Amino acid sequence: MLSGTVKAEERRHGGGQFCLIFFSCLVVFLLGYLKLRTSAVFLPVLAANAAVTSPILNLLGASATAHGAMVSSPDFAFKVIPECTSIVFSGIFACAVLAWPCQLRDKLIGIAFGAVTLFLLNLVRLITLFYIGTHFPRFLNAAHFFGWQALMVLLTLSLWLFWMEKLTTRRRR
């Protein structure tokens, strides 16, 4: 019976430790993000997102061009702002990965895996929002602020759960 009590105590302590590390990391990340998001540091990131989105739209027949952070076509245009990137979702994902008790190698692989995956998912988001804005403009705000935001939160959580369950070697206590 004692070993069951010890294991339960370890789980409680581990959960508290995870939460402390996660929320501490999250505060540091969000403070840094809020400080930098309006600075020139973000301009290349915004332009890169537009530059990657535009040729994909062209492959899909949209005749889009990118100028800085703007993506435009004869039918629709949008500006990539910091919230239109995967940075916030990748940051939250990285905080969860850093807080999870596993080997450093697993954490580094997880952060790289998550950042790339969330970047690709965000490209899908930008492309679908472009087409919604082109063909169904009255639904753009709902799709942008409610549909895709909620979906990106769920995808980020699901990606972390996948990484945690399938791609880590949990540290033995």
N, C-alpha and C positions, 0 to 999 in steps of 0.2 A: 504493500500500500504506500510505503514511503516513496518508492520510485515514481509512482503516478503523481504524487503531490509535487515532487521535484520537477517533473516534466511540465506540469501545469504552471508552476512558478516560473520556469524558464520561458514558457510561451508568453506569460503575462509580462515578464521583464523584457523579452525580445520585442514584443509589440510596442511597449512603451519606448524602448530604445529606437525602434524604427521610426515611430511618430516624432520623437525629439529630433532625430537626424533629418528626417524628411522636411519637417516644418522649418527647421533652422536653415537648411539648404534652400528651401523655397523662399524664405524671407530675403536671404542674400541674393538669390537669382532675381527676384522681382524688383528689389531695390536697384540692382545694377541695370536691369532692363528698363525700368522707368527713367533712370538717369540717362541712358544711352539712346533710347528709342527716338529722341528728337535731335540727336547729334548727327554730325557728318559720318560717324562710324557706320551707321545703318545704310547710307546711300548705296554703297556697292552691293549690299545684300538685296536691297529692293530692286536695283537694276538687274541683278543676276536672276532674280525670280521672274522679272518681266522678259528678260532675254531668253530664258529657257521656255517660258510659256508660249511666246510668239511663234517659234518654228513648229511647235506641236500643233498649235491652232492652224498653221498653214498646211501641215500635213492632212489636217481634217477639212481643208477647203475654206478657211475663214479669211484669207488675205489679210493677216494681221501683221502689224509692225510693232517694234518696241523702241521707244525713245526714253532713255533713263528708266524711270519706274512706271512709265505709261505703256499700256498695251492698247492698240487701237486698230480698228478695221473700219470699212465704210459704214458698217451697221451699228457698232457698239465700241465703247472705250472704257477702260478703267485704269485707275492708278493703284499700284501696289504700295500699300502702307505697311508699317511694321506688323500690324495685326493681321495682315494678309499673308504673312509668312508662317512657316512652321516653327519659328523660334520659341514662342511661348510654350507650345505643346512639347517641343523637344526639351525645353528647360524643365518642365514639370516631370517629364519622363526621366530625364537624367537625375533629378533629385530623388525620385523613387528608387532608381537603380543604385545610386550611391548609398541610400539608406538601407538597402536590403543586405542582410548578412550573407555574403558570398565572397569568393576570391576576387582579387583586384583584376585579374585577367578577364573574368566573367563580367565585371562592371564595365571595363573598357570596351569589350566586345558589345555589350548591351547598349552602351551609349552610342557607339558608332552605328549599330544595327537600327536603333530607334531613330536616330537623327536622319539617316538615309531613308528609312521607311516612311517617316512622317513627312519628309520633304516630298517624296513621291506622291503620297496621299494628298498633300496640299496642292500639288500640281493638278491632280484630278479635280480637286475642289475649285481651283481657279478656272480650269477649262470648263467645267460644268456651269459655273456661275457666269462665265462669258456667254455660253449658249443660252442659258436662262435669260440673261439680260438682252440677248439678241432676239430671241423668239417669244419669250414670255415676260416682258419687262415688269408687268404688274406683280409678278411673283418673286422678283429678284430679292427684295428686302427680306421676305419671309424665308426664302431659301438660304440667303446669306447669313442672317442674324439668328435664325432659329434652327433650321434644318442642318446646315453644315457645321455650325458651332457645336451643337449637341452631338452630331456624328463624330466630329474630331475629338471631343472629350471622350466619347465611348471608344473610339479607335485607339486613343492614347492609353486608356485604361486596359483595353483588351491586349494591346501590344505589350504592355508591362506584365500583365498576367501570363501571356505566352512566354515572354523572356524568362520570367521567374520560374515557371513550371518546367519549361523544356530546355532552356539554354544555360542554366546555372548548375554549379556543383555546390550545393548548400554546405556551408561550414558546419562541421561536427562540433557539438558542445560537450 
